[in-house]
Amino acid sequence: MNLWISQFRRGLLELCVLNLLFVHEDHGYQIVQRLKNVEGLDVRESTVYPILARMKAEGFLLVRDEPSQAGPPRRVFRLSAPGRERLRALNAYWDLLTESVSQLRSTDTDSTKGTPS
């Protein structure tokens, strides 16, 4: 079960990152910290940074360097126009998916006598 949960969380991280960046641009460390504050995600830097790099390579994110007082410049990420479209499509799919799963979970409740354990 733990492997399944881990894979499920990783699959959701792209959607979560895009939604965070829709609100405002941010540097990688801050994105990781914001995701860590979401209960249930169990996020690690080693998972988020490859996602950011992949989404940049796919054209969904724009990146700029910002000076840092404590070391090298920080990379600041923001959504590109294709990234905003990707977010719209993923959110629409997520809404459809969660509605469908909710319907499945609520059907035939007489034969299951409640929620499966």
Backbone as a printed PyTorch tensor [residue, N CA C, xyz], in Angstrom:
tensor([[[  0.8280,  -1.1970,   0.0000],
         [  0.0000,   0.0000,   0.0000],
         [  0.8710,   1.2590,   0.0000]],

        [[  1.9820,   1.2560,   0.7560],
         [  2.8280,   2.4390,   0.8280],
         [  3.4180,   2.7980,  -0.5270]],

        [[  3.7980,   1.8100,  -1.3490],
         [  4.3370,   2.0740,  -2.6790],
         [  3.2790,   2.7550,  -3.5480]],

        [[  2.0520,   2.2750,  -3.4760],
         [  0.9620,   2.8560,  -4.2550],
         [  0.7390,   4.3080,  -3.8510]],

        [[  0.7250,   4.5910,  -2.5600],
         [  0.5230,   5.9600,  -2.0690],
         [  1.6650,   6.8530,  -2.5420]],

        [[  2.8890,   6.3600,  -2.4730],
         [  4.0480,   7.1370,  -2.9120],
         [  3.9470,   7.4810,  -4.3960]],

        [[  3.5810,   6.5230,  -5.2210],
         [  3.4430,   6.7630,  -6.6550],
         [  2.3010,   7.7370,  -6.9390]],

        [[  1.2290,   7.6200,  -6.2040],
         [  0.0780,   8.5040,  -6.3770],
         [  0.4770,   9.9490,  -6.0510]],

        [[  1.2020,  10.1380,  -4.9600],
         [  1.6490,  11.4810,  -4.5660],
         [  2.5430,  12.1030,  -5.6260]],

        [[  3.4870,  11.3240,  -6.1390],
         [  4.3900,  11.8460,  -7.1690],
         [  3.6250,  12.2870,  -8.4030]],

        [[  2.6110,  11.5230,  -8.7640],
         [  1.8060,  11.8790,  -9.9260],
         [  1.0340,  13.1750,  -9.7440]],

        [[  0.7020,  13.4990,  -8.5150],
         [ -0.0450,  14.7160,  -8.2320],
         [  0.8330,  15.9570,  -8.1210]],

        [[  2.1190,  15.7770,  -7.9500],
         [  2.9870,  16.9230,  -7.6980],
         [  3.0220,  17.9200,  -8.8490]],

        [[  2.9780,  17.4680, -10.0930],
         [  2.9590,  18.4110, -11.2100],
         [  1.7390,  19.3220, -11.0930]],

        [[  0.5920,  18.7480, -10.8330],
         [ -0.6250,  19.5340, -10.6670],
         [ -0.4750,  20.5180,  -9.5090]],

        [[  0.0910,  20.0680,  -8.4100],
         [  0.2730,  20.9330,  -7.2370],
         [  1.2390,  22.0730,  -7.5320]],

        [[  2.3500,  21.7790,  -8.1860],
         [  3.3390,  22.8070,  -8.5160],
         [  2.7190,  23.8510,  -9.4450]],

        [[  2.0100,  23.4080, -10.4550],
         [  1.3770,  24.3520, -11.3790],
         [  0.3830,  25.2460, -10.6470]],

        [[ -0.3980,  24.6690,  -9.7530],
         [ -1.3610,  25.4770,  -9.0010],
         [ -0.6700,  26.4800,  -8.0910]],

        [[  0.4320,  26.0900,  -7.4650],
         [  1.1860,  27.0370,  -6.6340],
         [  1.7110,  28.1920,  -7.4720]],

        [[  2.2490,  27.8870,  -8.6420],
         [  2.8410,  28.9200,  -9.4780],
         [  1.7960,  29.7760, -10.1780]],

        [[  0.5630,  29.3240, -10.2330],
         [ -0.5110,  30.1480, -10.7810],
         [ -0.7450,  31.3500,  -9.8700]],

        [[ -0.5950,  31.1400,  -8.5780],
         [ -0.8150,  32.2080,  -7.6050],
         [  0.2850,  33.2570,  -7.7100]],

        [[  1.5400,  32.8310,  -7.7080],
         [  2.6640,  33.7480,  -7.9030],
         [  3.9410,  32.9770,  -8.1790]],

        [[  4.8870,  33.6510,  -8.8110],
         [  6.1710,  33.0160,  -9.0970],
         [  6.9180,  32.7690,  -7.7920]],

        [[  7.8400,  31.8050,  -7.8340],
         [  8.5950,  31.4880,  -6.6230],
         [  9.8630,  30.7450,  -6.9870]],

        [[ 10.8100,  30.7360,  -6.0480],
         [ 12.0350,  29.9790,  -6.2720],
         [ 11.8350,  28.5530,  -5.7720]],

        [[ 12.6770,  27.6500,  -6.2470],
         [ 12.4990,  26.2220,  -5.9850],
         [ 12.3700,  25.8660,  -4.5280]],

        [[ 13.2440,  26.4210,  -3.6900],
         [ 13.2030,  26.0910,  -2.2630],
         [ 11.8510,  26.4770,  -1.6540]],

        [[ 11.3340,  27.6430,  -2.0290],
         [ 10.0470,  28.0770,  -1.4870],
         [  8.9140,  27.1890,  -1.9850]],

        [[  8.9860,  26.7330,  -3.2240],
         [  7.9750,  25.8060,  -3.7430],
         [  7.9790,  24.5290,  -2.9110]],

        [[  9.1590,  23.9990,  -2.6540],
         [  9.2740,  22.7910,  -1.8320],
         [  8.6720,  23.0280,  -0.4540]],

        [[  8.9980,  24.1520,   0.1710],
         [  8.4880,  24.4350,   1.5160],
         [  6.9660,  24.5660,   1.5160]],

        [[  6.4180,  25.2210,   0.5160],
         [  4.9590,  25.3650,   0.4340],
         [  4.2830,  24.0080,   0.2500]],

        [[  4.8910,  23.1410,  -0.5610],
         [  4.3320,  21.8030,  -0.7520],
         [  4.4510,  20.9660,   0.5190]],

        [[  5.5490,  21.1370,   1.2520],
         [  5.7210,  20.3990,   2.5090],
         [  4.6540,  20.7620,   3.5290]],

        [[  4.1000,  21.9630,   3.4180],
         [  3.0580,  22.4010,   4.3460],
         [  1.6870,  21.8140,   4.0360]],

        [[  1.5760,  21.0930,   2.9190],
         [  0.3060,  20.4650,   2.5490],
         [  0.2800,  19.0580,   3.1280]],

        [[ -0.6290,  18.8340,   4.0390],
         [ -0.7200,  17.5300,   4.7010],
         [ -0.9880,  16.4260,   3.6850]],

        [[ -0.2560,  15.3440,   3.8200],
         [ -0.4760,  14.1760,   2.9840],
         [  0.4270,  14.0670,   1.7680]],

        [[  1.0970,  15.1670,   1.3740],
         [  1.9260,  15.0970,   0.1750],
         [  3.2860,  14.4530,   0.4290]],

        [[  3.8580,  14.6430,   1.5960],
         [  5.1530,  14.0550,   1.9420],
         [  6.1940,  14.3460,   0.8540]],

        [[  6.4800,  15.6330,   0.6610],
         [  7.3230,  16.1140,  -0.4250],
         [  8.7870,  16.1900,  -0.0070]],

        [[  9.6610,  15.8700,  -0.9650],
         [ 11.1000,  15.9940,  -0.7620],
         [ 11.6880,  16.8010,  -1.9200]],

        [[ 12.7720,  17.5270,  -1.6270],
         [ 13.4360,  18.3180,  -2.6650],
         [ 13.8370,  17.4480,  -3.8450]],

        [[ 14.3010,  16.2410,  -3.5590],
         [ 14.7750,  15.3470,  -4.6180],
         [ 13.6580,  14.9300,  -5.5630]],

        [[ 12.4150,  15.1480,  -5.1780],
         [ 11.2810,  14.8550,  -6.0530],
         [ 10.8490,  16.0950,  -6.8260]],

        [[ 10.8680,  17.2470,  -6.1700],
         [ 10.3320,  18.4740,  -6.7690],
         [ 11.2630,  19.0620,  -7.8340]],

        [[ 12.5740,  19.1180,  -7.5680],
         [ 13.4860,  19.7540,  -8.5170],
         [ 13.4990,  19.0760,  -9.8880]],

        [[ 13.4640,  17.7590,  -9.9760],
         [ 13.3610,  17.1450, -11.3150],
         [ 12.0460,  17.4860, -12.0280]],

        [[ 10.9730,  17.6230, -11.2760],
         [  9.6900,  18.0120, -11.8780],
         [  9.7910,  19.4230, -12.4400]],

        [[ 10.4070,  20.3360, -11.6780],
         [ 10.5880,  21.7090, -12.1610],
         [ 11.4410,  21.7310, -13.4270]],

        [[ 12.5210,  20.9590, -13.4410],
         [ 13.4020,  20.9140, -14.6120],
         [ 12.6660,  20.3490, -15.8290]],

        [[ 11.8950,  19.2950, -15.6130],
         [ 11.1470,  18.6970, -16.7320],
         [ 10.1080,  19.6660, -17.2730]],

        [[  9.3600,  20.3200, -16.3700],
         [  8.3210,  21.2520, -16.8250],
         [  8.9300,  22.4660, -17.5350]],

        [[ 10.1170,  22.8930, -17.1220],
         [ 10.8280,  23.9630, -17.8290],
         [ 11.2000,  23.4840, -19.2290]],

        [[ 11.7660,  22.2870, -19.3350],
         [ 12.1670,  21.7370, -20.6260],
         [ 10.9710,  21.5610, -21.5600]],

        [[  9.8010,  21.2610, -20.9940],
         [  8.5900,  21.0800, -21.7990],
         [  7.9240,  22.4080, -22.1510]],

        [[  8.4520,  23.5160, -21.6210],
         [  7.9160,  24.8310, -21.9520],
         [  6.7850,  25.3040, -21.0630]],

        [[  6.5110,  24.5990, -19.9810],
         [  5.4200,  24.9900, -19.0880],
         [  5.8460,  26.0350, -18.0530]],

        [[  7.1550,  26.1630, -17.8280],
         [  7.6720,  27.1190, -16.8570],
         [  8.7060,  28.0220, -17.5080]],

        [[  8.7330,  29.2540, -17.0410],
         [  9.7880,  30.1980, -17.3900],
         [ 10.6560,  30.3750, -16.1560]],

        [[ 11.9530,  30.5750, -16.3650],
         [ 12.8890,  30.6590, -15.2430],
         [ 13.7490,  31.8990, -15.4140]],

        [[ 13.9670,  32.5880, -14.2980],
         [ 14.9060,  33.6980, -14.2860],
         [ 15.7600,  33.5750, -13.0300]],

        [[ 16.9540,  34.1250, -13.0990],
         [ 17.8390,  34.1240, -11.9330],
         [ 17.6120,  35.3990, -11.1360]],

        [[ 17.6060,  35.2300,  -9.8180],
         [ 17.4220,  36.3530,  -8.9020],
         [ 18.6110,  36.3840,  -7.9520]],

        [[ 19.2350,  37.5360,  -7.7770],
         [ 20.3850,  37.6030,  -6.8680],
         [ 20.0110,  37.1490,  -5.4550]],

        [[ 20.9620,  36.5260,  -4.7940],
         [ 20.7660,  36.0720,  -3.4220],
         [ 21.8760,  36.6450,  -2.5580]],

        [[ 21.5270,  37.1010,  -1.3670],
         [ 22.5280,  37.6360,  -0.4470],
         [ 23.3640,  36.5210,   0.1700]],

        [[ 22.8410,  35.3070,   0.1180],
         [ 23.5310,  34.1770,   0.7660],
         [ 23.8980,  33.1150,  -0.2610]],

        [[ 24.7900,  33.4410,  -1.1900],
         [ 25.2380,  32.4260,  -2.1310],
         [ 24.9030,  32.7410,  -3.5650]],

        [[ 24.8310,  31.6940,  -4.3740],
         [ 24.5930,  31.8800,  -5.8140],
         [ 23.1700,  32.3870,  -6.0750]],

        [[ 22.9230,  32.9120,  -7.2710],
         [ 21.5690,  33.3740,  -7.6100],
         [ 20.5440,  32.2410,  -7.4810]],

        [[ 19.3270,  32.6300,  -7.1250],
         [ 18.2370,  31.6430,  -7.0130],
         [ 17.4420,  31.6470,  -8.3140]],

        [[ 16.9830,  30.4770,  -8.6890],
         [ 16.1440,  30.3460,  -9.8840],
         [ 14.7020,  30.5780,  -9.4780]],

        [[ 14.0490,  31.5030, -10.1720],
         [ 12.6570,  31.8330,  -9.8990],
         [ 11.8090,  31.2830, -11.0360]],

        [[ 10.7840,  30.5200, -10.6790],
         [  9.9210,  29.8530, -11.6560],
         [  8.5760,  30.5590, -11.7420]],

        [[  8.0460,  30.6240, -12.9650],
         [  6.6790,  31.1260, -13.1680],
         [  6.0640,  30.3870, -14.3430]],

        [[  4.7570,  30.4110, -14.4110],
         [  4.0560,  29.7200, -15.4910],
         [  4.2250,  30.4660, -16.8050]],

        [[  4.4120,  29.7250, -17.8610],
         [  4.3690,  30.2710, -19.2150],
         [  2.9200,  30.1750, -19.6930]],

        [[  2.6420,  30.7180, -20.8690],
         [  1.2920,  30.5880, -21.4370],
         [  0.9240,  29.1100, -21.6230]],

        [[  1.8210,  28.2640, -22.1800],
         [  1.4870,  26.8410, -22.2630],
         [  1.3250,  26.2060, -20.8750]],

        [[  2.0450,  26.7080, -19.8810],
         [  1.9040,  26.2040, -18.5180],
         [  0.5320,  26.5190, -17.9360]],

        [[  0.0220,  27.7100, -18.2360],
         [ -1.3310,  28.0700, -17.7670],
         [ -2.3710,  27.1850, -18.4410]],

        [[ -2.1540,  26.8890, -19.7170],
         [ -3.0840,  25.9960, -20.4310],
         [ -2.9970,  24.5820, -19.8690]],

        [[ -1.7830,  24.1250, -19.5970],
         [ -1.5940,  22.7970, -18.9990],
         [ -2.3030,  22.7220, -17.6460]],

        [[ -2.1750,  23.7720, -16.8520],
         [ -2.8440,  23.8300, -15.5530],
         [ -4.3560,  23.7480, -15.7230]],

        [[ -4.8990,  24.5090, -16.6700],
         [ -6.3430,  24.4760, -16.9090],
         [ -6.7920,  23.0600, -17.2660]],

        [[ -6.0520,  22.4070, -18.1520],
         [ -6.4140,  21.0570, -18.5910],
         [ -6.2910,  20.0500, -17.4430]],

        [[ -5.2100,  20.1330, -16.6730],
         [ -5.0350,  19.1970, -15.5530],
         [ -6.0790,  19.4100, -14.4660]],

        [[ -6.4130,  20.6690, -14.1750],
         [ -7.4530,  20.9280, -13.1780],
         [ -8.8110,  20.4080, -13.6430]],

        [[ -9.1070,  20.5850, -14.9310],
         [-10.3710,  20.0730, -15.4730],
         [-10.4100,  18.5480, -15.3700]],

        [[ -9.2940,  17.9010, -15.7110],
         [ -9.2430,  16.4430, -15.6180],
         [ -9.3480,  15.9880, -14.1600]],

        [[ -8.6620,  16.6840, -13.2660],
         [ -8.7320,  16.3410, -11.8460],
         [-10.1740,  16.4410, -11.3360]],

        [[-10.8810,  17.5080, -11.7210],
         [-12.2730,  17.6640, -11.2990],
         [-13.1330,  16.5040, -11.8030]],

        [[-12.9650,  16.1400, -13.0700],
         [-13.7060,  15.0190, -13.6470],
         [-13.3620,  13.7140, -12.9360]],

        [[-12.0770,  13.4930, -12.7080],
         [-11.6230,  12.2680, -12.0660],
         [-12.1580,  12.1400, -10.6450]],

        [[-12.0590,  13.2000,  -9.8580],
         [-12.5280,  13.1200,  -8.4700],
         [-14.0440,  12.9440,  -8.4120]],

        [[-14.7530,  13.5690,  -9.3420],
         [-16.2040,  13.3800,  -9.3870],
         [-16.5450,  11.9290,  -9.7420]],

        [[-15.8350,  11.3720, -10.7050],
         [-16.0740,   9.9870, -11.1130],
         [-15.7780,   9.0110,  -9.9830]],

        [[-14.6580,   9.1990,  -9.2960],
         [-14.3090,   8.3170,  -8.1820],
         [-15.3240,   8.4570,  -7.0570]],

        [[-15.7850,   9.6660,  -6.7980],
         [-16.8110,   9.8670,  -5.7670],
         [-18.0970,   9.1250,  -6.1220]],

        [[-18.4540,   9.1610,  -7.4060],
         [-19.6430,   8.4250,  -7.8400],
         [-19.4580,   6.9270,  -7.6280]],

        [[-18.2850,   6.4210,  -7.9780],
         [-18.0190,   4.9880,  -7.7920],
         [-18.0640,   4.6020,  -6.3220]],

        [[-17.5360,   5.4530,  -5.4810],
         [-17.4900,   5.1530,  -4.0510],
         [-18.8850,   5.1870,  -3.4280]],

        [[-19.7960,   5.9490,  -4.0250],
         [-21.1300,   6.0670,  -3.4310],
         [-22.1410,   5.1040,  -4.0350]],

        [[-21.7970,   4.3900,  -5.1200],
         [-22.7350,   3.4580,  -5.7340],
         [-22.7710,   2.1540,  -4.9610]],

        [[-23.9120,   1.5360,  -4.9630],
         [-24.0830,   0.2120,  -4.3670],
         [-23.6780,   0.1700,  -2.8920]],

        [[-24.0390,   1.2090,  -2.1430],
         [-23.6600,   1.2510,  -0.7320],
         [-24.4210,   0.2130,   0.0870]],

        [[-25.5770,  -0.2270,  -0.3910],
         [-26.3120,  -1.2500,   0.3570],
         [-25.5530,  -2.5700,   0.4000]],

        [[-24.8780,  -2.9100,  -0.7140],
         [-24.1770,  -4.2040,  -0.7380],
         [-22.8160,  -4.1440,  -0.0360]],

        [[-22.2460,  -2.9590,   0.0910],
         [-20.9320,  -2.8600,   0.7290],
         [-21.0320,  -2.4790,   2.1970]],

        [[-22.1800,  -2.0050,   2.6280],
         [-22.3880,  -1.6060,   4.0250],
         [-21.3880,  -0.5650,   4.4840]],

        [[-21.1720,   0.4600,   3.6640],
         [-20.2920,   1.5480,   4.0770],
         [-19.0140,   1.6020,   3.2800]],

        [[-18.0910,   2.3650,   3.7880],
         [-16.8130,   2.5780,   3.1190],
         [-15.9030,   1.3860,   3.3060]],

        [[-15.2320,   0.9650,   2.2230],
         [-14.2870,  -0.1580,   2.3720],
         [-13.1610,   0.2110,   3.3200]],

        [[-12.6550,  -0.7860,   4.0310],
         [-11.5510,  -0.5080,   4.9580],
         [-10.2310,  -0.8280,   4.3360]]])
